Amino acid sequence: VQLVESGGGLVQAGGSLRLSCAASGSPFSIFGMGWYRQAPGKQRELVATITSGGQANYSDSVKGRFTISRDNVKTVSLQMNSLKPEDSAVYCCHADILPALRSLSYRAWGQGTQVTVSS
């Protein structure tokens, strides 16, 4: 399974961007999906996650500004509003994959998409 992100770019502070992540292939199941971000010189930060049932969790730094959604079984989106310069980072999606019924699950990662917020 490969994950492909789209939607990053350059935006002014206060603006919005929508990131999408689509999983390829036909795994038996995809459990939770989510987004991490990493800015230069900083540790990777969990941004938001969503379960297959639609339960979402957010980091305190984005709560109230970002919304994660499962558009379908294989796609997750991140709507980012009221963006701040400190939101600038490479955003990577992940998905917890069960390839087959009696297999082990694993976490797949996307390549990442750059989000830059100018002040």
Backbone bond lengths (Angstrom), bond angles and torsions (degrees), N, CA, C in turn:
res aa  C-N    CA-C-N  psi(-1)  N-CA   C-N-CA  omega(-1)  CA-C   N-CA-C  phi
1 V - - - 1.457 - - 1.517 108.64 -
2 Q 1.299 116.86 130.75 1.464 121.65 174.89 1.512 109.23 -113.51
3 L 1.325 115.08 146.53 1.453 120.98 176.59 1.516 108.48 -112.05
4 V 1.316 116.68 131.98 1.463 121.67 -179.15 1.519 108.46 -123.85
5 E 1.351 114.48 120.93 1.460 119.59 179.55 1.517 110.23 -95.29
6 S 1.310 114.88 155.94 1.462 121.19 173.77 1.519 108.49 -151.54
7 G 1.336 114.90 161.07 1.453 119.56 172.63 1.505 116.31 106.82
8 G 1.321 118.63 -3.33 1.452 119.04 178.19 1.516 111.33 -71.71
9 G 1.325 115.50 173.99 1.454 119.04 178.21 1.502 111.83 160.05
10 L 1.332 114.05 -163.09 1.465 122.25 -178.34 1.520 108.66 -108.72
11 V 1.322 115.55 132.07 1.458 120.60 -179.62 1.515 108.54 -144.77
12 Q 1.311 116.80 152.79 1.461 120.91 177.08 1.527 109.88 -79.54
13 A 1.311 115.00 155.19 1.459 120.24 176.97 1.532 109.54 -55.18
14 G 1.332 114.70 137.87 1.455 120.55 -176.49 1.508 114.11 91.41
15 G 1.312 116.44 -10.68 1.453 121.05 -178.75 1.519 112.51 -84.99
16 S 1.329 114.65 -173.64 1.465 121.20 -175.96 1.517 110.54 -131.97
17 L 1.315 114.61 151.46 1.455 123.04 170.99 1.518 108.21 -142.45
18 R 1.317 114.77 153.75 1.465 119.96 175.75 1.517 108.32 -125.09
19 L 1.311 115.77 121.78 1.455 122.10 176.75 1.520 109.70 -99.68
20 S 1.316 115.64 143.16 1.463 120.66 175.57 1.515 109.53 -128.96
21 C 1.302 115.34 151.48 1.466 121.47 179.70 1.523 107.04 -140.83
22 A 1.317 115.26 122.93 1.458 120.43 -178.08 1.518 110.19 -118.66
23 A 1.324 115.74 134.89 1.459 121.56 177.98 1.522 109.46 -94.57
24 S 1.322 115.01 135.94 1.466 119.81 177.19 1.519 109.92 -93.72
25 G 1.320 116.56 173.32 1.452 120.23 176.86 1.513 112.86 78.90
26 S 1.322 115.46 -174.55 1.464 121.48 -176.20 1.518 110.29 -133.66
27 P 1.337 117.01 69.68 1.463 118.66 177.35 1.511 110.67 -68.14
28 F 1.309 116.05 162.06 1.457 120.34 178.71 1.527 110.09 -62.21
29 S 1.324 115.74 -41.83 1.457 119.00 -179.21 1.524 110.03 -156.90
30 I 1.310 115.43 150.84 1.466 121.99 170.96 1.513 107.36 -120.63
31 F 1.281 116.22 119.13 1.453 120.72 -178.66 1.527 109.70 -83.96
32 G 1.301 117.18 -121.12 1.454 120.36 -178.84 1.514 112.16 -71.14
33 M 1.311 114.69 151.12 1.461 121.66 172.39 1.517 107.33 -132.15
34 G 1.317 115.74 161.91 1.461 116.82 -179.50 1.502 112.76 -175.39
35 W 1.313 114.19 -174.42 1.459 122.20 -177.48 1.522 110.70 -132.09
36 Y 1.314 115.02 136.96 1.452 123.35 169.51 1.524 107.03 -117.39
37 R 1.302 116.09 163.46 1.456 120.27 173.09 1.523 109.77 -141.98
38 Q 1.308 114.59 154.03 1.456 120.27 177.91 1.505 109.29 -144.51
39 A 1.319 114.49 122.57 1.458 121.19 176.33 1.524 108.51 -97.82
40 P 1.321 117.78 156.60 1.468 120.40 -179.78 1.525 111.77 -56.15
41 G 1.312 116.37 129.46 1.457 121.17 177.33 1.513 114.68 78.68
42 K 1.327 116.46 4.65 1.468 119.84 -179.13 1.520 110.56 -120.81
43 Q 1.317 114.71 159.97 1.457 119.70 177.72 1.522 110.43 -74.16
44 R 1.320 114.76 154.11 1.453 119.72 175.45 1.516 109.10 -62.99
45 E 1.321 115.60 137.96 1.457 121.60 -175.19 1.525 109.48 -123.45
46 L 1.312 115.84 132.53 1.456 119.83 173.61 1.524 108.46 -72.89
47 V 1.320 116.98 128.58 1.463 121.36 -178.39 1.528 110.19 -97.34
48 A 1.329 116.03 -55.13 1.466 120.42 -176.86 1.515 109.61 -161.96
49 T 1.312 114.65 150.07 1.467 120.74 175.45 1.522 109.03 -134.84
50 I 1.313 114.79 158.31 1.457 119.74 176.91 1.524 108.43 -146.01
51 T 1.321 115.17 135.54 1.456 119.44 -179.60 1.526 110.17 -82.76
52 S 1.321 115.59 171.31 1.461 119.48 177.65 1.527 110.68 -64.00
53 G 1.325 116.62 -22.41 1.457 120.43 178.19 1.516 113.90 -88.29
54 G 1.345 116.17 -2.56 1.452 119.69 175.51 1.524 115.60 97.18
55 Q 1.322 117.67 6.02 1.464 119.08 178.30 1.520 109.07 -78.49
56 A 1.317 115.96 125.50 1.458 121.73 -175.50 1.525 111.37 -109.59
57 N 1.326 115.07 148.44 1.456 121.95 173.91 1.519 108.59 -136.32
58 Y 1.317 115.73 146.14 1.453 121.19 -175.14 1.527 110.28 -132.03
59 S 1.329 115.08 152.46 1.442 118.71 170.26 1.525 107.99 -73.29
60 D 1.303 115.94 154.72 1.459 119.71 -179.15 1.524 111.69 -60.76
61 S 1.312 116.84 -29.37 1.467 120.14 -175.42 1.529 112.94 -70.88
62 V 1.332 117.86 -18.93 1.458 119.76 -177.43 1.529 112.56 -119.10
63 K 1.318 116.79 -6.40 1.453 120.38 -176.81 1.533 110.28 -58.36
64 G 1.320 115.19 132.21 1.452 120.28 -179.43 1.520 113.97 89.53
65 R 1.325 116.76 -12.65 1.470 120.27 179.68 1.526 111.72 -115.80
66 F 1.312 117.02 -33.30 1.463 121.86 -178.38 1.522 109.61 -107.87
67 T 1.332 115.65 148.04 1.453 121.54 175.98 1.528 109.39 -133.34
68 I 1.321 115.63 124.47 1.456 120.70 177.88 1.524 108.54 -100.58
69 S 1.321 115.96 143.09 1.464 119.73 -179.59 1.520 110.51 -146.64
70 R 1.322 115.29 151.65 1.471 121.39 174.18 1.523 105.59 -101.03
71 D 1.300 116.66 105.16 1.460 120.25 -178.50 1.527 110.90 -69.44
72 N 1.310 114.85 -36.25 1.456 121.72 171.57 1.525 107.30 -156.73
73 V 1.306 117.43 -171.15 1.463 120.59 -174.80 1.521 111.69 -59.29
74 K 1.331 117.06 -32.38 1.467 120.11 -172.57 1.516 114.01 -111.98
75 T 1.306 118.63 10.72 1.453 120.10 -176.95 1.520 110.97 -133.52
76 V 1.315 115.76 134.46 1.457 121.26 175.47 1.519 108.20 -126.54
77 S 1.320 115.80 141.76 1.460 120.87 179.45 1.522 109.94 -124.70
78 L 1.310 114.19 157.49 1.463 121.05 177.04 1.515 107.64 -133.52
79 Q 1.307 116.28 108.35 1.456 122.10 176.08 1.522 108.05 -87.93
80 M 1.313 116.18 119.82 1.457 121.06 -176.31 1.519 109.20 -114.76
81 N 1.316 116.56 115.32 1.459 122.70 179.56 1.524 109.87 -114.86
82 S 1.305 115.61 164.32 1.467 121.71 178.23 1.526 110.82 49.07
83 L 1.306 115.41 48.91 1.462 119.96 -175.65 1.521 111.75 -66.26
84 K 1.320 114.61 145.97 1.451 122.63 -179.68 1.530 108.89 -120.07
85 P 1.319 118.06 156.25 1.469 119.44 177.47 1.529 112.55 -55.05
86 E 1.310 117.14 -33.18 1.470 120.08 -179.69 1.530 113.15 -71.92
87 D 1.321 117.23 -6.30 1.468 120.63 173.50 1.531 111.54 -82.61
88 S 1.309 117.42 -8.62 1.459 120.68 -179.55 1.522 110.21 -62.75
89 A 1.317 115.72 128.08 1.460 121.01 -177.12 1.522 108.68 -178.92
90 V 1.321 115.25 172.70 1.463 120.59 166.87 1.522 107.09 -89.08
91 Y 1.320 115.27 124.63 1.457 121.10 -178.64 1.535 108.87 -102.40
92 C 1.318 115.93 127.59 1.466 121.70 -179.94 1.519 109.36 -120.60
93 C 1.313 115.47 136.37 1.453 117.81 174.72 1.520 109.80 -95.45
94 H 1.315 115.20 159.18 1.456 120.55 175.36 1.517 109.21 -138.87
95 A 1.306 114.38 158.71 1.462 120.38 177.76 1.517 108.63 -146.22
96 D 1.296 115.91 137.39 1.465 121.43 177.30 1.525 107.82 -93.30
97 I 1.329 114.46 114.30 1.458 122.24 -167.69 1.524 111.02 -107.68
98 L 1.311 116.42 135.11 1.463 122.37 167.49 1.522 106.17 -111.42
99 P 1.342 117.45 102.89 1.463 119.64 -172.88 1.531 113.65 -63.35
100 A 1.314 116.16 -40.10 1.458 121.42 -178.20 1.518 108.32 -146.59
101 L 1.316 116.29 167.48 1.460 120.88 -171.76 1.529 112.86 -56.88
102 R 1.305 118.69 -44.20 1.461 121.22 -177.05 1.518 111.64 -110.36
103 S 1.311 116.55 37.70 1.464 121.27 178.43 1.519 109.44 -108.10
104 L 1.301 115.15 175.43 1.455 120.67 174.86 1.520 109.13 -90.47
105 S 1.298 115.78 144.39 1.457 118.86 177.26 1.521 109.74 -83.01
106 Y 1.291 115.65 158.03 1.455 121.22 177.39 1.524 108.45 -147.36
107 R 1.326 114.89 166.26 1.466 120.19 179.42 1.526 109.08 -103.79
108 A 1.294 115.52 123.67 1.467 121.62 175.19 1.526 109.42 -98.84
109 W 1.327 115.09 149.25 1.462 121.22 -177.77 1.530 110.33 -126.16
110 G 1.316 114.36 146.06 1.450 119.30 171.25 1.517 110.71 -84.91
111 Q 1.329 116.41 173.26 1.460 120.97 -178.52 1.519 112.33 -78.19
112 G 1.295 116.79 -22.88 1.449 120.14 179.39 1.516 111.83 104.34
113 T 1.305 114.98 150.64 1.456 121.77 176.68 1.519 108.75 -135.50
114 Q 1.332 115.75 137.38 1.459 120.41 -175.03 1.525 110.91 -82.24
115 V 1.305 114.91 132.65 1.462 122.37 172.39 1.526 107.26 -119.77
116 T 1.319 115.83 123.49 1.459 120.90 179.50 1.517 108.35 -125.05
117 V 1.323 115.80 125.31 1.460 121.71 -179.88 1.517 108.18 -114.32
118 S 1.309 116.30 117.68 1.453 120.69 -178.41 1.523 110.18 -91.39
119 S 1.324 114.81 147.99 1.474 119.27 -178.54 1.509 111.22 -89.71
